[in-house]
Amino acid sequence: MSDVARGKRNPNGLGTTYKRKDGRYEAAVSVGGKRLREYFRTRAEADAWRYRTVADRDGGVVLDSNNATLAKYLEVWLRDSVSISVSPKTYEGYESDVRLHIAPALGHVKLKDLKPV
């Protein structure tokens, strides 16, 4: 019986996660013709990163995961997601919050370095 028949392969485009010889897990996803790879201590962390990356890619947010900053991400988010889904007044509020408060304080931080508290 093949791996596909057993349900062990991901459909095309969802990337892959596997255990390396050194004990870490590697997650890989194709985004914009590039293969993004990250390494994690647990399979759950690797799968979570892979699912987030695929969701971002499919949602139209395509950023270089190694160099993208929070400011750049928020710029794309405001333009591509918020502007089409909220009223103009709400958009103005979000944009001013990002421009005046979030970007000056945290805009330089790379997305890959952000962690939940």
C-alpha positions as CSV (number, residue, x, y, z in Angstrom):
1,M,0.0,0.0,0.0
2,S,1.4,3.4,-0.9
3,D,1.9,6.3,1.5
4,V,-0.8,8.3,-0.3
5,A,-3.3,5.5,0.3
6,R,-2.3,5.3,3.9
7,G,-2.9,9.0,4.3
8,K,0.8,9.7,5.2
9,R,1.5,12.3,2.6
10,N,0.3,15.9,2.6
11,P,-1.6,17.2,-0.5
12,N,0.5,19.3,-2.8
13,G,1.3,22.8,-1.5
14,L,0.9,22.0,2.2
15,G,4.6,21.4,2.8
16,T,6.2,18.8,4.9
17,T,7.5,18.1,8.4
18,Y,10.0,15.4,9.3
19,K,12.4,14.4,12.1
20,R,16.1,15.0,11.4
21,K,18.9,12.7,12.6
22,D,19.9,15.3,15.2
23,G,16.4,15.0,16.8
24,R,15.0,18.3,15.7
25,Y,12.0,18.6,13.4
26,E,12.2,20.4,10.0
27,A,9.2,22.1,8.4
28,A,9.4,23.2,4.8
29,V,6.9,25.0,2.6
30,S,7.1,26.4,-0.9
31,V,6.3,30.1,-1.1
32,G,6.8,32.3,-4.2
33,G,9.0,29.7,-5.8
34,K,11.3,29.5,-2.8
35,R,11.5,26.7,-0.3
36,L,11.2,28.1,3.3
37,R,12.7,25.8,6.0
38,E,12.6,26.2,9.8
39,Y,13.8,23.9,12.6
40,F,12.0,23.1,15.8
41,R,12.3,21.1,19.0
42,T,8.9,19.4,18.6
43,R,6.7,18.2,15.8
44,A,3.8,20.3,17.1
45,E,5.8,23.5,16.8
46,A,7.0,22.6,13.3
47,D,3.4,21.8,12.1
48,A,2.1,25.0,13.7
49,W,4.7,27.1,11.8
50,R,3.9,25.2,8.6
51,Y,0.2,25.8,8.9
52,R,0.7,29.5,9.6
53,T,3.0,29.9,6.6
54,V,0.6,28.1,4.3
55,A,-2.3,30.2,5.5
56,D,-0.3,33.4,5.0
57,R,0.8,32.3,1.6
58,D,-2.8,31.4,0.5
59,G,-4.1,34.6,2.1
60,G,-1.9,36.7,-0.2
61,V,0.7,37.7,2.5
62,V,4.0,36.7,0.9
63,L,7.0,37.8,2.8
64,D,10.6,36.6,3.1
65,S,10.4,34.9,6.5
66,N,14.1,35.5,7.4
67,N,14.1,39.3,6.7
68,A,10.5,40.5,7.0
69,T,9.9,43.0,9.8
70,L,6.7,43.6,11.8
71,A,6.4,47.1,10.1
72,K,6.4,45.5,6.6
73,Y,3.9,42.9,7.6
74,L,1.6,45.4,9.1
75,E,1.8,47.6,6.0
76,V,0.8,44.6,3.8
77,W,-1.9,43.6,6.3
78,L,-3.4,47.0,6.3
79,R,-3.4,47.3,2.6
80,D,-4.5,43.8,1.6
81,S,-6.8,42.7,4.5
82,V,-8.0,45.5,6.6
83,S,-8.8,48.1,3.8
84,I,-11.2,45.8,2.1
85,S,-13.0,44.4,5.2
86,V,-13.7,47.4,7.5
87,S,-15.2,50.9,7.2
88,P,-12.9,53.8,6.2
89,K,-13.1,55.3,9.7
90,T,-12.0,52.0,11.3
91,Y,-9.2,51.7,8.7
92,E,-8.0,55.2,9.6
93,G,-7.9,54.2,13.3
94,Y,-5.9,51.1,12.7
95,E,-3.5,52.8,10.3
96,S,-2.8,55.6,12.8
97,D,-2.3,53.1,15.6
98,V,0.3,51.2,13.5
99,R,2.0,54.4,12.3
100,L,2.2,56.2,15.6
101,H,2.5,53.5,18.2
102,I,3.3,50.0,16.9
103,A,5.7,50.6,14.1
104,P,8.0,53.0,16.0
105,A,8.2,50.7,19.0
106,L,8.3,47.2,17.4
107,G,8.5,47.8,13.6
108,H,12.2,46.9,13.4
109,V,11.6,43.4,15.0
110,K,11.8,40.5,12.5
111,L,8.7,38.4,12.3
112,K,10.7,35.2,12.9
113,D,11.9,36.6,16.2
114,L,8.4,37.4,17.6
115,K,7.2,35.1,20.3
116,P,4.0,34.9,22.3
117,V,4.4,36.3,25.9
